[in-house]
Amino acid sequence: MASYRFLFISGASIQSVRTFECDNDAGVILRASGILSAHPEHPQIEIWETDRFVARLTRDPLVKGGLCVTMHN
């Protein structure tokens, strides 16, 4: 299992950082989407595995419950 950091972002500021263990990138993105949906105070989450950017999840204001996912390979 890998250790991933979630950066909870609001505006231009990191509001909090949490660490999660997950088997792979796909699993951690699903976990982040559930957390983002449950916490409207955080409009964006960045996911990092050590110094590797995994993904950024951002609420889509045009779609109810919608998320935009940006990934890096």
Secondary structure, DSSP 8 states (H G I E B T S, - for coil): -EEEEEEEEETTEEEEEEEEEESSHHHHHHHHHHHHHH-TT--EEEEEETTEEEEEEEE-TTSTT-EEEEE--
